[in-house]
């Protein structure tokens, strides 16, 4: 929303309001979902972002509610409390962390590293190929390592999909690397347009096991995104849950970690 400010008879355009991002524990997210289902608000589910868009009677967006990954999409026949099995895949040049999770618990994980980055320039071999080519021996070695890197990733993914029913695929991978993931000799067990895919809306540091667990903790929380003018609505909705009783804290205290 853009506001206008009148100063000395002149109209000055202000910057759009920054949205408020508020994170809530999974149990509160489930309660809030049930509250919205019985409210007068209209909700629309966006599968690619795994969130509800909450609008008023006039069709104005009031709230974006990203659901925890362990809550089944509302438009499916499954119930919100049904078990959810999912894979988290974090890929950067030369680094990958991936794992299989059931209801928030990591049951298996793997970290891959590869010699893909040119030491002096700090540029991945994939990006280098677009400018200089692959004539030198070092370049050929890095390219070979790159191919093996994605083959190893897809081999582990294949094992997850063969042994388990996967409901969601949470992924963080740059656009530069996506083609290599899906063109590997060992096929990826899902397509680019798989409805289960969910792009993680968070900056991911170099993928290691601890970063994988941090991404999982983020995905287990619900997220409320709204403009500050809608704060009374958020307070009223959360008042119908156990949030104020269990998780409210004083302004001078540190925010608790969920």
Secondary structure, 3 states (H helix, E strand, C coil): CCCEEEECCEEEECCCCCCEEEEECHHHHHHHHHHHHCCCCEEEEECCCCEEEEECCCCCEEEEEECCCCCCCCCCCCCCCCCCEEEEEEEECCEEEEEEEECCEEEEEEEEECCCEECCCCEEHHHHHCCCCCCCHHHHHHHHHHHHHHHHHHHHHHHHHHHCCCCEEEEEECHHHHHHHHCCCCCCCCCCCCCCEEECCCCCCCCCHHHHHHHHHHHCCEEEEECHHHHHHHHHHHHCCCHHHHCCCCCCCCCCCC
